[in-house]
Amino acid sequence: MVDAPVSMRMHTTWACVTEASHLLGPRRRLALLQWIAHGAVQVFPFDGQDLLEMCVWMEQYTEQPRTEMDLADASLYWLACESGVAQILTTDVRDFSRYRLPDGRAFDIL
């Protein structure tokens, strides 16, 4: 019996879309936004009230300017707390290796 391939659904936040589009050139930026618009990624919004909790995490994980938790990271941390999903696809391995969710779990970096 052959196992069927596992399908993964990608989730992110608008803060991460903004950060990614800033890092890409104009053509790639438009391709990213069109890709998201076609449903390739589900973008989760957060409320203004969620920022209060994010600020706590950002303070907790900011030891010095080189190791600060920025808003994009905090929003993904928030998404992991909300969804219970700790798998993350990131190039920011250094930071996400040190973050721990409230239940003590580490992120599973893909």
All heavy atoms as an XYZ file, in Angstrom:
884
protein
N       0.842     -1.181      0.000
C       0.000      0.000      0.000
C       0.888      1.244      0.000
O       1.844      1.342      0.754
C      -0.896     -0.026      1.230
C      -1.795      1.152      1.343
S      -2.871      0.924      2.789
C      -4.065      2.121      2.427
N       0.566      2.176     -0.834
C       1.327      3.418     -0.943
C       0.578      4.511     -0.197
O      -0.618      4.693     -0.397
C       1.508      3.819     -2.425
C       2.218      5.141     -2.521
C       2.242      2.735     -3.178
N       1.303      5.197      0.663
C       0.687      6.313      1.384
C       0.457      7.481      0.442
O       1.303      7.795     -0.396
C       1.588      6.789      2.529
C       1.664      5.779      3.660
O       0.701      5.021      3.832
O       2.689      5.766      4.363
N      -0.695      8.083      0.582
C      -1.000      9.281     -0.209
C      -0.142     10.424      0.305
O       0.156     10.506      1.495
C      -2.476      9.628     -0.077
N       0.296     11.323     -0.580
C       1.103     12.453     -0.129
C       0.292     13.342      0.820
O      -0.918     13.500      0.666
C       1.445     13.209     -1.413
C       0.519     12.686     -2.447
C       0.032     11.344     -1.995
N       0.977     13.865      1.787
C       0.343     14.754      2.750
C       0.228     16.139      2.129
O       1.186     16.669      1.584
C       1.174     14.830      4.056
C       0.580     15.840      5.018
C       1.277     13.465      4.691
N      -0.945     16.692      2.206
C      -1.172     18.027      1.676
C      -1.012     19.038      2.798
O      -1.579     18.861      3.875
C      -2.578     18.113      1.080
O      -2.840     19.428      0.661
N      -0.237     20.061      2.561
C      -0.052     21.098      3.558
C      -0.721     22.375      3.094
O      -0.622     22.735      1.937
C       1.427     21.380      3.793
C       2.173     20.303      4.480
S       3.856     20.845      4.737
C       3.964     20.697      6.480
N      -1.371     23.013      4.004
C      -1.986     24.309      3.731
C      -1.133     25.348      4.425
O      -0.830     25.227      5.605
C      -3.410     24.313      4.290
C      -4.127     25.608      4.129
C      -4.830     25.658      2.792
N      -5.631     26.866      2.785
C      -5.687     27.673      1.771
N      -5.056     27.389      0.668
N      -6.417     28.755      1.812
N      -0.721     26.354      3.693
C       0.123     27.391      4.273
C      -0.744     28.502      4.861
O      -1.735     28.902      4.266
C       1.071     27.951      3.219
C       2.097     26.935      2.773
S       3.220     27.553      1.506
C       4.058     28.836      2.377
N      -0.330     28.954      6.053
C      -1.008     30.043      6.743
C       0.010     31.105      7.097
O       1.163     30.797      7.387
C      -1.661     29.542      8.043
C      -2.633     28.444      7.832
N      -2.384     27.151      8.206
C      -3.859     28.443      7.272
C      -3.414     26.403      7.889
N      -4.328     27.153      7.317
N      -0.422     32.341      7.107
C       0.461     33.439      7.479
C      -0.390     34.590      8.002
O      -1.597     34.437      8.193
C       1.366     33.877      6.296
O       2.415     34.707      6.801
C       0.584     34.582      5.202
N       0.242     35.719      8.220
C      -0.452     36.924      8.666
C      -0.102     38.068      7.723
O       0.865     37.991      6.975
C      -0.033     37.303     10.101
O       1.363     37.637     10.103
C      -0.309     36.166     11.087
N      -0.886     39.133      7.801
C      -0.625     40.280      6.921
C       0.716     40.932      7.214
O       1.365     41.462      6.319
C      -1.765     41.284      6.992
C      -2.987     40.790      6.281
C      -4.185     40.460      6.833
C      -3.101     40.518      4.877
N      -5.045     40.000      5.863
C      -4.404     40.020      4.650
C      -2.236     40.616      3.793
C      -4.860     39.654      3.391
C      -2.692     40.246      2.531
C      -3.984     39.776      2.348
N       1.153     40.882      8.465
C       2.467     41.452      8.795
C       3.569     40.725      8.021
O       4.520     41.355      7.537
C       2.717     41.365     10.301
N       3.426     39.413      7.879
C       4.435     38.638      7.139
C       4.340     38.872      5.636
O       5.360     38.902      4.948
C       4.290     37.154      7.464
S       4.688     36.816      9.177
N       3.139     39.038      5.133
C       2.975     39.356      3.710
C       3.642     40.706      3.422
O       4.358     40.857      2.424
C       1.480     39.385      3.309
C       1.308     39.911      1.892
C       0.867     37.998      3.448
N       3.444     41.664      4.296
C       4.061     42.978      4.126
C       5.580     42.870      4.138
O       6.263     43.449      3.285
C       3.590     43.947      5.238
O       2.166     44.050      5.165
C       4.221     45.315      5.089
N       6.119     42.124      5.096
C       7.567     41.964      5.191
C       8.128     41.264      3.954
O       9.137     41.681      3.388
C       7.925     41.192      6.456
C       9.410     41.140      6.721
C       9.715     40.546      8.080
O       9.659     41.296      9.071
O      10.018     39.337      8.137
N       7.462     40.200      3.521
C       7.924     39.465      2.340
C       7.856     40.327      1.089
O       8.782     40.336      0.274
C       7.095     38.196      2.150
N       6.793     41.085      0.933
C       6.668     41.915     -0.274
C       7.715     43.033     -0.274
O       8.171     43.444     -1.334
C       5.257     42.470     -0.431
O       4.950     43.373      0.591
N       8.102     43.483      0.900
C       9.147     44.502      0.998
C      10.505     43.933      0.546
O      11.295     44.627     -0.088
C       9.253     45.020      2.432
C      10.433     45.891      2.681
N      10.508     47.191      2.219
C      11.592     45.665      3.329
C      11.660     47.704      2.573
N      12.338     46.805      3.247
N      10.755     42.669      0.871
C      12.038     42.046      0.551
C      12.163     41.654     -0.917
O      13.267     41.487     -1.420
C      12.251     40.810      1.433
C      12.404     41.086      2.925
C      12.403     39.779      3.712
C      13.657     41.894      3.210
N      11.043     41.505     -1.600
C      11.050     41.091     -3.003
C      11.086     42.296     -3.931
O      10.628     43.375     -3.586
C       9.803     40.255     -3.298
C       9.664     38.963     -2.504
C       8.297     38.356     -2.737
C      10.764     37.978     -2.866
N      11.603     42.096     -5.126
C      11.561     43.150     -6.136
C      10.146     43.297     -6.674
O       9.272     42.482     -6.385
N       9.901     44.337     -7.477
C       8.542     44.619     -7.960
C       7.849     43.439     -8.658
O       6.688     43.158     -8.385
C       8.745     45.782     -8.933
C       9.998     46.440     -8.472
C      10.862     45.343     -7.919
N       8.530     42.736     -9.530
C       7.889     41.612    -10.243
C       7.545     40.482     -9.288
O       6.458     39.921     -9.331
C       8.804     41.072    -11.329
C       8.716     41.816    -12.602
C       9.353     41.002    -13.678
N       9.766     41.866    -14.757
C      10.550     41.493    -15.729
N      11.038     40.275    -15.738
N      10.863     42.321    -16.685
N       8.491     40.142     -8.453
C       8.256     39.049     -7.504
C       7.217     39.440     -6.468
O       6.458     38.596     -6.000
C       9.562     38.631     -6.849
C      10.474     37.933     -7.822
C      11.680     37.374     -7.138
N      12.472     36.622     -8.091
C      13.780     36.597     -8.093
N      14.452     37.287     -7.197
N      14.426     35.884     -8.976
N       7.205     40.697     -6.100
C       6.205     41.189     -5.150
C       4.804     40.991     -5.710
O       3.915     40.486     -5.039
C       6.450     42.660     -4.846
C       5.446     43.285     -3.913
C       5.745     44.754     -3.652
N       7.118     44.930     -3.204
C       7.991     45.778     -3.769
N       7.633     46.546     -4.764
N       9.213     45.876     -3.307
N       4.615     41.373     -6.968
C       3.297     41.204     -7.599
C       2.931     39.737     -7.738
O       1.786     39.347     -7.520
C       3.276     41.904     -8.960
C       3.370     43.431     -8.910
C       3.446     44.005    -10.309
C       2.205     44.020     -8.143
N       3.915     38.902     -8.070
C       3.657     37.465     -8.197
C       3.239     36.884     -6.843
O       2.312     36.069     -6.776
C       4.894     36.754     -8.726
N       3.896     37.302     -5.774
C       3.519     36.843     -4.437
C       2.087     37.231     -4.105
O       1.290     36.397     -3.670
C       4.465     37.430     -3.386
C       4.046     37.212     -1.925
C       4.181     35.748     -1.533
C       4.833     38.113     -0.991
N       1.740     38.481     -4.336
C       0.400     38.956     -4.012
C      -0.662     38.264     -4.862
O      -1.741     37.920     -4.369
C       0.334     40.474     -4.160
C       1.246     41.254     -3.202
C       1.196     42.743     -3.512
C       0.910     40.981     -1.754
N      -0.366     38.014     -6.134
C      -1.306     37.303     -7.002
C      -1.462     35.851     -6.546
O      -2.566     35.302     -6.541
C      -0.845     37.377     -8.455
C      -0.972     38.776     -9.020
C      -0.220     38.955    -10.328
O       0.592     38.118    -10.724
N      -0.471     40.068    -10.993
N      -0.360     35.241     -6.140
C      -0.371     33.872     -5.644
C      -1.268     33.761     -4.407
O      -2.097     32.858     -4.298
C       1.067     33.465     -5.342
C       1.318     32.063     -4.924
C       1.097     30.928     -5.655
C       1.870     31.630     -3.684
N       1.487     29.822     -4.939
C       1.973     30.229     -3.720
C       2.308     32.305     -2.546
C       2.478     29.478     -2.667
C       2.823     31.563     -1.498
C       2.892     30.170     -1.563
N      -1.123     34.725     -3.497
C      -1.961     34.751     -2.297
C      -3.417     34.992     -2.679
O      -4.322     34.332     -2.159
C      -1.456     35.823     -1.308
C      -0.087     35.408     -0.752
C      -2.460     36.050     -0.185
C       0.622     36.499      0.019
N      -3.652     35.918     -3.603
C      -5.018     36.236     -4.032
C      -5.724     35.033     -4.641
O      -6.946     34.907     -4.548
C      -5.001     37.392     -5.036
N      -4.960     34.129     -5.250
C      -5.541     32.926     -5.849
C      -5.740     31.802     -4.826
O      -6.095     30.683     -5.202
C      -4.678     32.447     -7.020
C      -4.869     33.275     -8.242
N      -4.009     34.293     -8.599
C      -5.847     33.276     -9.175
C      -4.442     34.871     -9.698
N      -5.562     34.276    -10.074
N      -5.504     32.092     -3.562
C      -5.800     31.130     -2.507
C      -4.691     30.182     -2.123
O      -4.934     29.203     -1.413
N      -3.472     30.446     -2.551
C      -2.369     29.548     -2.229
C      -2.015     29.575     -0.742
O      -1.499     28.597     -0.211
C      -1.139     29.912     -3.049
N      -2.296     30.684     -0.096
C      -1.965     30.869      1.310
C      -3.173     31.496      1.993
O      -3.789     32.406      1.444
C      -0.751     31.818      1.472
C      -0.432     32.062      2.927
C       0.467     31.266      0.745
N      -3.502     30.999      3.176
C      -4.577     31.609      3.947
C      -3.942     32.635      4.885
O      -3.061     32.305      5.677
C      -5.343     30.567      4.749
C      -6.517     31.160      5.481
C      -7.371     30.112      6.167
O      -7.122     28.920      6.082
N      -8.389     30.567      6.866
N      -4.387     33.879      4.768
C      -3.837     34.959      5.580
C      -4.795     35.232      6.736
O      -5.968     35.537      6.513
C      -3.618     36.240      4.742
C      -2.992     37.328      5.601
C      -2.729     35.941      3.530
N      -4.282     35.114      7.949
C      -5.098     35.317      9.145
C      -4.929     36.739      9.657
O      -3.805     37.186      9.896
C      -4.686     34.337     10.246
C      -5.195     32.952     10.021
C      -4.528     32.081      9.174
C      -6.346     32.519     10.653
C      -4.993     30.805      8.956
C      -6.825     31.239     10.443
C      -6.150     30.379      9.592
N      -6.021     37.433      9.850
C      -5.944     38.773     10.444
C      -5.947     38.660     11.965
O      -6.444     37.687     12.521
C      -7.231     39.439      9.955
C      -8.194     38.304      9.833
C      -7.374     37.101      9.419
N      -5.363     39.624     12.604
C      -5.460     39.685     14.059
C      -6.069     41.021     14.442
O      -6.045     41.969     13.664
C      -4.109     39.457     14.748
C      -2.990     40.329     14.255
C      -2.817     41.615     14.742
C      -2.099     39.846     13.309
C      -1.783     42.409     14.282
C      -1.054     40.642     12.850
C      -0.897     41.929     13.344
N      -6.661     41.074     15.616
C      -7.307     42.285     16.103
C      -6.306     43.187     16.804
O      -5.258     42.724     17.276
C      -8.420     41.935     17.095
C      -9.566     41.180     16.444
O      -9.843     41.445     15.254
O     -10.172     40.338     17.116
N      -6.666     44.446     16.904
C      -5.828     45.393     17.624
C      -5.536     44.944     19.045
O      -4.432     45.136     19.555
N      -6.521     44.313     19.681
C      -6.332     43.812     21.052
C      -5.228     42.761     21.125
O      -4.551     42.641     22.141
C      -7.632     43.237     21.607
C      -8.650     44.282     21.989
C      -8.172     45.142     23.146
O      -7.811     46.291     22.943
N      -8.147     44.585     24.330
N      -5.051     41.999     20.038
C      -3.999     40.973     20.009
C      -2.610     41.590     20.096
O      -1.661     40.933     20.529
C      -4.112     40.122     18.739
C      -5.403     39.321     18.680
O      -5.806     38.775     19.730
O      -6.005     39.263     17.593
N      -2.488     42.847     19.694
C      -1.191     43.523     19.746
C      -0.665     43.639     21.171
O       0.551     43.633     21.385
C      -1.286     44.911     19.107
C      -1.460     44.928     17.597
C      -1.766     46.338     17.121
C      -0.218     44.371     16.907
N      -1.568     43.742     22.151
C      -1.125     43.850     23.542
C      -0.344     42.609     23.959
O       0.718     42.705     24.579
C      -2.315     44.087     24.469
C      -3.065     45.401     24.253
C      -4.321     45.448     25.112
C      -2.162     46.588     24.529
N      -0.856     41.444     23.606
C      -0.157     40.199     23.916
C       1.128     40.084     23.102
O       2.160     39.641     23.606
C      -1.074     39.008     23.650
C      -0.602     37.743     24.299
C      -1.670     36.669     24.310
O      -2.584     36.684     23.465
O      -1.567     35.793     25.174
N       1.075     40.516     21.848
C       2.272     40.479     21.004
C       3.371     41.362     21.595
O       4.552     40.998     21.558
C       1.943     40.909     19.579
C       1.152     39.893     18.808
S       0.885     40.471     17.113
C      -0.624     39.626     16.716
N       2.998     42.496     22.144
C       3.985     43.385     22.764
C       4.683     42.698     23.936
O       5.899     42.859     24.121
C       3.326     44.682     23.235
S       2.903     45.796     21.894
N       3.948     41.915     24.694
C       4.546     41.170     25.811
C       5.586     40.193     25.274
O       6.701     40.099     25.797
C       3.460     40.434     26.631
C       4.077     39.485     27.648
C       2.546     41.436     27.314
N       5.241     39.451     24.226
C       6.181     38.487     23.647
C       7.385     39.206     23.048
O       8.515     38.731     23.181
C       5.516     37.642     22.571
C       4.333     36.861     23.021
C       4.143     36.289     24.251
C       3.176     36.568     22.255
N       2.930     35.655     24.286
C       2.303     35.801     23.081
C       2.759     36.862     20.968
C       1.079     35.327     22.643
C       1.538     36.389     20.525
C       0.706     35.633     21.357
N       7.147     40.333     22.391
C       8.246     41.076     21.779
C       9.223     41.562     22.846
O      10.440     41.514     22.643
C       7.694     42.232     20.933
C       6.966     41.736     19.691
S       5.954     42.984     18.877
C       7.205     43.986     18.103
N       8.704     42.000     23.983
C       9.590     42.397     25.091
C      10.333     41.185     25.649
O      11.523     41.256     25.923
C       8.788     43.051     26.213
C       8.453     44.492     25.949
C       7.788     45.159     27.138
O       6.925     44.515     27.778
O       8.147     46.311     27.420
N       9.621     40.096     25.808
C      10.210     38.879     26.372
C      11.376     38.370     25.525
O      12.381     37.921     26.057
C       9.136     37.796     26.478
C       9.636     36.458     26.963
C       8.538     35.399     26.948
O       7.352     35.693     26.822
N       8.935     34.153     27.079
N      11.227     38.429     24.206
C      12.236     37.862     23.313
C      13.198     38.890     22.733
O      13.949     38.577     21.822
C      11.559     37.070     22.194
C      11.066     35.736     22.677
C       9.717     35.509     22.895
C      11.959     34.706     22.930
C       9.267     34.277     23.353
C      11.517     33.469     23.392
C      10.169     33.272     23.595
O       9.732     32.053     24.048
N      13.181     40.095     23.246
C      14.126     41.099     22.783
C      15.196     41.273     23.846
O      14.960     41.889     24.877
C      13.421     42.435     22.490
O      12.478     42.216     21.446
C      14.417     43.499     22.044
N      16.358     40.678     23.583
C      17.469     40.753     24.518
C      18.423     41.875     24.137
O      19.048     42.484     24.971
C      18.202     39.412     24.556
C      17.291     38.297     25.049
C      17.756     36.921     24.639
O      18.834     36.794     24.039
O      17.020     35.967     24.916
N      18.546     42.101     22.869
C      19.367     43.163     22.317
C      18.884     43.375     20.887
O      18.146     42.548     20.376
C      20.844     42.788     22.375
C      21.151     41.434     21.731
C      22.592     41.034     21.928
O      23.465     41.877     21.896
N      22.844     39.755     22.126
N      19.266     44.453     20.242
C      18.736     44.721     18.893
C      18.912     43.576     17.897
O      18.089     43.383     17.028
C      19.504     45.961     18.457
C      19.854     46.650     19.728
C      20.095     45.534     20.724
N      19.956     42.790     18.019
C      20.178     41.717     17.053
C      19.267     40.522     17.271
O      19.165     39.648     16.428
C      21.627     41.260     17.103
C      22.581     42.351     16.638
C      23.921     41.802     16.479
N      23.868     40.907     15.325
C      24.910     40.429     14.720
N      26.099     40.727     15.134
N      24.782     39.630     13.683
N      18.633     40.432     18.425
C      17.792     39.271     18.711
C      16.368     39.674     19.070
O      15.722     39.022     19.863
C      18.388     38.423     19.859
O      18.448     39.232     21.033
C      19.743     37.884     19.510
N      15.911     40.744     18.485
C      14.563     41.181     18.813
C      13.506     40.376     18.060
O      13.738     39.895     16.964
C      14.398     42.669     18.529
C      14.442     43.023     17.055
C      14.318     44.510     16.822
O      13.893     45.230     17.722
O      14.668     44.945     15.727
N      12.352     40.240     18.691
C      11.193     39.658     18.025
C      10.458     40.823     17.378
O      10.040     41.745     18.072
C      10.275     38.945     19.020
C       8.998     38.397     18.377
S       7.806     37.722     19.563
C       8.263     36.012     19.589
N      10.324     40.800     16.053
C       9.616     41.886     15.377
C       8.131     41.540     15.252
O       7.687     40.472     15.679
C      10.253     42.208     14.018
C      10.205     41.058     13.026
O       9.425     40.095     13.218
O      10.934     41.121     12.028
N       7.366     42.453     14.694
C       5.921     42.252     14.590
C       5.573     41.039     13.733
O       4.656     40.290     14.061
C       5.241     43.513     14.038
C       3.727     43.405     13.849
C       3.026     43.119     15.176
C       3.181     44.677     13.222
N       6.295     40.819     12.648
C       6.007     39.655     11.800
C       6.209     38.361     12.583
O       5.362     37.460     12.541
C       6.882     39.682     10.547
N       7.318     38.258     13.320
C       7.559     37.071     14.142
C       6.474     36.922     15.202
O       5.959     35.827     15.432
C       8.918     37.152     14.844
C      10.098     36.960     13.912
O       9.905     36.853     12.688
O      11.236     36.924     14.419
N       6.142     38.023     15.864
C       5.117     37.983     16.914
C       3.768     37.541     16.347
O       3.017     36.812     16.991
C       4.999     39.337     17.599
N       3.473     37.966     15.117
C       2.192     37.579     14.521
C       2.160     36.084     14.198
O       1.116     35.444     14.312
C       1.887     38.425     13.280
O       2.734     38.090     12.198
N       3.306     35.516     13.821
C       3.359     34.070     13.583
C       3.298     33.302     14.899
O       2.701     32.220     14.971
C       4.614     33.693     12.799
C       4.631     34.162     11.351
C       5.956     33.808     10.697
C       3.472     33.579     10.564
N       3.901     33.846     15.933
C       3.805     33.268     17.272
C       2.334     33.268     17.707
O       1.824     32.269     18.214
C       4.672     34.091     18.224
C       4.839     33.520     19.608
C       5.980     32.811     19.955
C       3.874     33.722     20.588
C       6.162     32.310     21.229
C       4.033     33.225     21.862
C       5.172     32.520     22.184
O       5.336     32.024     23.449
N       1.661     34.397     17.481
C       0.221     34.511     17.786
C      -0.581     33.455     17.012
O      -1.448     32.777     17.574
C      -0.272     35.919     17.437
C      -1.763     36.043     17.415
C      -2.592     36.275     18.476
C      -2.612     35.917     16.269
N      -3.902     36.305     18.062
C      -3.935     36.086     16.709
C      -2.380     35.682     14.915
C      -5.027     36.028     15.843
C      -3.462     35.618     14.060
C      -4.761     35.793     14.528
N      -0.273     33.298     15.729
C      -0.990     32.333     14.896
C      -0.782     30.911     15.414
O      -1.722     30.117     15.457
C      -0.550     32.457     13.435
C      -1.267     31.587     12.418
C      -2.775     31.771     12.465
C      -0.729     31.883     11.019
N       0.430     30.595     15.841
C       0.702     29.271     16.401
C      -0.098     29.062     17.685
O      -0.648     27.969     17.911
C       2.192     29.107     16.670
N      -0.189     30.085     18.512
C      -0.977     29.986     19.749
C      -2.457     29.798     19.431
O      -3.141     28.999     20.070
C      -0.781     31.237     20.609
S       0.855     31.387     21.332
N      -2.956     30.525     18.446
C      -4.375     30.452     18.081
C      -4.742     29.120     17.433
O      -5.806     28.574     17.684
C      -4.731     31.585     17.118
C      -4.764     32.952     17.744
C      -5.908     33.117     18.725
O      -7.063     32.841     18.352
O      -5.629     33.504     19.879
N      -3.860     28.621     16.579
C      -4.172     27.432     15.785
C      -3.672     26.133     16.401
O      -4.149     25.054     16.047
C      -3.584     27.577     14.382
O      -2.161     27.536     14.446
N      -2.676     26.230     17.266
C      -2.057     25.031     17.826
C      -1.025     24.405     16.905
O      -0.421     23.394     17.233
N      -0.810     25.000     15.742
C       0.150     24.478     14.770
C       1.500     25.133     15.014
O       1.621     26.355     14.959
C      -0.320     24.748     13.322
C       0.732     24.300     12.322
C      -1.658     24.064     13.060
N       2.508     24.307     15.286
C       3.840     24.828     15.584
C       4.834     24.563     14.457
O       6.017     24.832     14.608
C       4.351     24.224     16.893
N       4.374     24.049     13.333
C       5.259     23.860     12.179
C       5.390     25.192     11.464
O       4.385     25.868     11.219
C       4.698     22.820     11.225
C       4.707     21.421     11.792
C       4.130     20.443     10.794
O       3.114     20.716     10.156
N       4.766     19.296     10.671
N       6.627     25.540     11.110
C       6.846     26.831     10.463
C       7.896     26.690      9.371
O       8.897     25.998      9.531
C       7.249     27.895     11.506
C       7.279     29.279     10.867
C       8.567     27.546     12.176
C       7.232     30.408     11.867
N       7.634     27.343      8.264
C       8.564     27.416      7.145
C       9.141     28.818      7.181
O       8.416     29.796      6.944
C       7.832     27.157      5.823
C       8.665     27.170      4.553
C       9.738     26.086      4.602
C       7.759     26.962      3.349
N      10.423     28.930      7.531
C      11.031     30.243      7.716
C      12.508     30.205      7.376
O      13.142     29.148      7.469
C      10.851     30.743      9.170
O      11.421     32.049      9.303
C      11.510     29.813     10.180
N      13.034     31.348      7.007
C      14.485     31.491      6.864
C      15.076     32.052      8.158
O      16.276     32.109      8.313
C      14.846     32.424      5.688
O      14.275     33.711      5.936
C      14.341     31.870      4.371
N      14.228     32.427      9.079
C      14.636     33.019     10.358
C      14.809     31.920     11.408
O      14.178     31.926     12.465
C      13.581     34.038     10.797
C      14.046     34.932     11.917
O      15.189     34.761     12.391
O      13.259     35.797     12.328
N      15.685     30.962     11.100
C      15.884     29.791     11.943
C      16.418     30.190     13.315
O      15.982     29.649     14.336
C      16.826     28.778     11.257
C      17.174     27.627     12.171
C      16.188     28.274      9.964
N      17.339     31.139     13.359
C      17.947     31.535     14.634
C      16.881     31.973     15.642
O      16.865     31.522     16.778
C      18.959     32.660     14.420
C      19.643     33.088     15.713
C      20.542     34.255     15.497
N      19.703     35.389     15.069
C      20.146     36.592     14.824
N      21.416     36.846     14.917
N      19.336     37.555     14.457
N      15.977     32.858     15.225
C      14.965     33.353     16.149
C      13.916     32.293     16.477
O      13.580     32.086     17.642
C      14.287     34.614     15.599
C      15.166     35.839     15.739
O      16.116     35.824     16.553
O      14.907     36.822     15.031
N      13.387     31.626     15.469
C      12.323     30.654     15.736
C      12.832     29.417     16.477
O      12.047     28.692     17.078
C      11.554     30.302     14.460
C      10.526     31.339     14.129
C      10.833     32.397     13.283
C       9.269     31.299     14.707
C       9.902     33.390     13.005
C       8.329     32.283     14.446
C       8.650     33.335     13.587
N      14.141     29.192     16.503
C      14.711     28.111     17.306
C      14.668     28.441     18.794
O      14.624     27.545     19.633
C      16.162     27.850     16.903
O      16.218     27.334     15.607
N      14.672     29.714     19.132
C      14.681     30.087     20.547
C      13.294     30.400     21.111
O      13.108     30.397     22.317
C      15.638     31.254     20.790
C      15.253     32.549     20.176
C      16.389     33.589     20.311
N      15.997     34.829     19.696
C      15.454     35.843     20.355
N      15.297     35.776     21.655
N      15.097     36.937     19.716
N      12.313     30.643     20.252
C      10.963     30.922     20.734
C      10.331     29.649     21.281
O      10.466     28.576     20.700
C      10.063     31.461     19.615
C      10.516     32.748     18.970
C      10.141     33.035     17.663
C      11.295     33.673     19.639
C      10.533     34.214     17.045
C      11.698     34.856     19.035
C      11.315     35.119     17.738
O      11.706     36.288     17.138
N       9.624     29.787     22.399
C       8.873     28.682     22.990
C       7.433     29.123     23.176
O       7.168     30.210     23.704
C       9.452     28.269     24.352
C      10.851     27.671     24.266
C      10.846     26.352     23.487
N      12.175     25.802     23.327
C      12.962     25.994     22.262
N      12.557     26.749     21.260
N      14.145     25.431     22.184
N       6.515     28.278     22.746
C       5.094     28.567     22.888
C       4.704     28.479     24.363
O       5.437     27.891     25.164
C       4.284     27.608     22.027
C       4.538     27.788     20.515
C       3.960     26.639     19.724
C       3.983     29.115     20.043
N       3.570     29.049     24.740
C       3.175     29.051     26.156
C       3.148     27.660     26.802
O       3.396     27.533     27.995
C       1.779     29.676     26.130
C       1.803     30.573     24.945
C       2.641     29.831     23.927
N       2.896     26.615     26.005
C       2.878     25.259     26.565
C       4.266     24.626     26.597
O       4.421     23.455     26.939
C       1.901     24.366     25.800
C       2.280     24.163     24.342
O       3.360     24.632     23.911
O       1.486     23.540     23.612
N       5.302     25.405     26.231
C       6.678     24.927     26.287
C       7.201     24.307     25.007
O       8.390     24.014     24.890
N       6.324     24.108     24.025
C       6.749     23.500     22.765
C       7.631     24.448     21.967
O       7.425     25.657     21.974
C       5.559     23.138     21.869
C       4.772     21.956     22.323
C       3.636     21.631     21.364
N       2.757     22.784     21.215
C       2.057     23.072     20.131
N       2.111     22.300     19.074
N       1.265     24.119     20.092
N       8.588     23.873     21.273
C       9.407     24.627     20.323
C       8.723     24.571     18.960
O       7.916     23.674     18.693
C      10.808     24.013     20.227
N       9.054     25.507     18.106
C       8.565     25.454     16.736
C       9.267     24.309     15.994
O      10.444     24.045     16.221
C       8.853     26.775     16.006
C       7.854     27.855     16.315
C       8.066     28.708     17.388
C       6.714     28.012     15.563
C       7.146     29.700     17.690
C       5.783     28.997     15.842
C       6.013     29.839     16.912
N       8.536     23.653     15.137
C       9.080     22.615     14.268
C       9.411     23.326     12.947
O       8.516     23.606     12.145
C       8.039     21.516     14.069
C       8.516     20.407     13.148
O       9.734     20.304     12.905
O       7.649     19.649     12.668
N      10.674     23.629     12.762
C      11.098     24.397     11.592
C      11.267     23.462     10.401
O      12.022     22.487     10.472
C      12.405     25.164     11.894
C      12.165     26.124     13.068
C      12.898     25.902     10.647
C      13.415     26.791     13.591
N      10.543     23.758      9.332
C      10.569     22.916      8.129
C      11.638     23.381      7.167
O      11.990     24.502      7.098
C       9.207     22.939      7.440
C       8.021     22.526      8.318
C       6.731     22.668      7.538
C       8.194     21.109      8.816
